[in-house]
Amino acid sequence: MNLTYLAAEAGGEGSHLLLANMIVTIVVFLLLLILLKKFAWGPLVNMMKAREEHVASEINSAEKSRKDAEVYVEQQQAELSKARTEARDLLEASRRQAEAEQARAMEQARVETELSKEEARRAIERERAEAQAALKNDVALQAIAAARHVMKTQLATDEAAQRALVDQFLADTKGTN
């Protein structure tokens, strides 16, 4: 029922009833507030603090993870840079080694070519000397044969004159070569 209606019907007694009703309501409300504070507000505040601490902890954990990730990324970038530098150094060393190997091979080929040329010169010189000796020998034999034939007719008995003529011919042949 409506309290104001009851108060209006009762007349003067209704205002006392209304006042008592308001006092009871206020007392019940205060009791409810005390009970809420004692049994609900403390756990609710504790739960809110725990939630706040948990959220703060998660934020700190996330921030730490982000910083760790940044450090890891920097380390990885440094390692990648180091690996690139090492690769570049290896390539440069390989290039220098290849150039040195090429220069060594070229020098070895040049030395072998020079040795081959020198050996060919010596062989040519040796063959030329042998050919000259053989030619001198053939010329001497032919000259002796020709001289013998000429001398046979002219100096049939004088062997010393023949020998002198051959020696003169050989001396003249040595002087021209």
Secondary structure, DSSP 4 states (H G I P E B T S, - for coil): --HHHHHHHHTHHHHHHHHHHHHHHHHHHHHHHHHIIIIIIHHHHHHHHHHHHHHHHHHHHHHHHHHHHHHHHHHHHHHHHHHHHHHHHHHHHHHHHHHHHHHHHHHHHHHHHHHHHHHHHHHHHHHHHHHHHHHHHHHHHHHHHHHHHHHHHH-SS-HHHHHHHHHHHHHHHHHH-
